[in-house]
Each structure stands twice: as structure tokens, then as C-alpha cells.
Amino acid sequence: RKENPRPEHREASAVEEEKLAAGGQEPKQVAMSIWRSEDFYVPEDISAEFSALSR
């Protein structure tokens, strides 16, 4: 997890404008979602987590 730290903090979801080449049209907003698999933590004993949640 610490081997590849992010160079900067980013929002989990961001909105960027897409500039269109055609003249006279307004830019559209495009939603983007950025995530990496190393951002998710899975406990070693995940069965204990499930049994605690099912009670």
C-alpha cells in the first residue's frame, strides 16, 4: 500500500468539462470515477467480519 503512494490527493468522483471541437456548442460535463485496488482494505479474518455483521 505504501509502495505506490498517490502523488496528490484526488476526489473519488470528479467532474470535468469535455471541450467540443465544433464551434457554438457549450461544453458538456462528464462524471469520472477514479479508484485503485490498493485503496480497498480486506481484513485477514474476513469471516469474523461477516458473522459480526449478520447479528
Backbone as numpy.savetxt, mean C-alpha at the origin, in Angstrom:
# Nx Ny Nz CAx CAy CAz Cx Cy Cz
13.29 -7.43 7.09 12.47 -6.24 7.09 13.33 -4.99 7.09
14.42 -5.00 7.82 15.31 -3.84 7.88 16.32 -3.83 6.73
16.40 -4.94 5.98 17.39 -5.02 4.91 17.10 -4.05 3.77
15.83 -3.78 3.52 15.45 -2.93 2.40 14.50 -1.84 2.89
14.99 -0.88 3.69 14.09 0.15 4.20 13.61 1.08 3.10
12.47 1.67 3.33 11.93 2.61 2.34 12.76 3.89 2.35
13.04 4.44 1.19 13.79 5.70 1.14 12.99 6.87 1.70
11.69 6.79 1.64 10.83 7.85 2.17 9.49 7.24 2.54
8.79 7.87 3.45 7.48 7.37 3.84 6.45 7.79 2.80
5.62 6.85 2.40 4.57 7.13 1.43 3.24 6.71 2.01
2.21 7.36 1.53 0.86 6.97 1.94 0.54 5.60 1.36
-0.29 4.83 2.07 -0.69 3.52 1.58 -1.51 3.66 0.31
-2.23 4.74 0.23 -3.04 5.00 -0.95 -2.83 6.46 -1.33
-2.54 6.70 -2.58 -2.29 8.08 -3.03 -3.07 8.35 -4.30
-3.33 9.61 -4.54 -4.03 10.00 -5.76 -3.08 10.87 -6.58
-2.90 10.49 -7.82 -2.05 11.27 -8.72 -2.87 11.71 -9.92
-2.43 12.78 -10.52 -3.12 13.26 -11.71 -2.47 12.68 -12.95
-3.29 12.28 -13.88 -2.80 11.76 -15.15 -2.98 12.86 -16.19
-1.87 13.33 -16.74 -1.92 14.40 -17.73 -2.21 13.80 -19.11
-3.22 14.30 -19.75 -3.58 13.80 -21.08 -2.92 14.66 -22.14
-2.48 14.02 -23.20 -1.80 14.73 -24.28 -2.77 15.56 -25.11
-4.02 15.13 -25.18 -5.01 15.85 -25.99 -5.29 17.21 -25.36
-5.30 18.25 -26.18 -5.53 19.59 -25.67 -6.98 19.83 -25.29
-7.20 20.68 -24.28 -8.54 21.06 -23.90 -9.20 20.13 -22.89
-8.61 19.00 -22.59 -9.21 18.09 -21.62 -8.59 18.31 -20.25
-9.42 18.19 -19.21 -8.92 18.33 -17.85 -8.22 17.04 -17.42
-7.22 17.15 -16.53 -6.54 15.94 -16.06 -7.48 15.07 -15.22
-7.30 13.76 -15.30 -8.11 12.83 -14.52 -7.33 12.42 -13.27
-8.05 12.13 -12.18 -7.41 11.63 -10.97 -7.40 10.11 -11.01
-6.24 9.54 -10.70 -6.07 8.09 -10.71 -5.64 7.66 -9.32
-6.38 6.72 -8.71 -6.04 6.22 -7.37 -4.97 5.14 -7.50
-3.97 5.21 -6.64 -2.90 4.23 -6.65 -2.76 3.62 -5.26
-2.46 2.35 -5.20 -2.22 1.67 -3.93 -0.81 1.09 -3.98
0.00 1.43 -2.98 1.38 0.98 -2.95 1.58 0.12 -1.70
2.05 -1.12 -1.87 2.32 -1.98 -0.73 3.45 -2.93 -1.08
4.09 -3.40 -0.06 5.16 -4.37 -0.23 4.89 -5.54 0.71
5.26 -6.74 0.31 5.00 -7.93 1.13 5.70 -7.86 2.47
6.87 -7.18 2.55 7.56 -7.10 3.82 6.88 -6.17 4.83
5.85 -5.43 4.41 5.12 -4.56 5.32 4.12 -5.33 6.18
3.86 -6.58 5.85 2.88 -7.37 6.58 3.59 -8.34 7.52
3.20 -8.34 8.80 3.81 -9.19 9.82 2.90 -10.38 10.08
3.45 -11.58 10.03 2.71 -12.79 10.36 3.40 -13.42 11.57
2.69 -13.56 12.70 3.32 -14.15 13.89 3.72 -15.60 13.65
4.76 -16.05 14.37 5.23 -17.42 14.19 4.17 -18.43 14.60
3.46 -18.17 15.71 2.42 -19.08 16.17 1.06 -18.50 15.78
0.74 -18.57 14.52 -0.49 -17.94 14.02 -1.74 -18.68 14.49
-1.63 -19.97 14.82 -2.80 -20.72 15.30 -3.31 -20.15 16.62
-2.42 -19.66 17.48 -2.85 -19.04 18.73 -3.62 -17.75 18.46
-3.22 -17.02 17.43 -3.93 -15.79 17.06 -5.35 -16.10 16.59
-5.51 -17.14 15.78 -6.84 -17.50 15.29 -7.75 -17.98 16.41
-7.22 -18.77 17.34 -8.06 -19.26 18.43 -8.48 -18.12 19.35
-7.63 -17.11 19.52 -7.98 -15.96 20.35 -9.06 -15.13 19.67
-9.04 -15.04 18.35 -10.03 -14.25 17.62 -11.39 -14.94 17.56
-11.41 -16.27 17.59 -12.67 -17.00 17.44 -13.47 -17.07 18.73
-12.91 -16.62 19.85 -13.64 -16.67 21.13 -14.59 -15.54 21.27
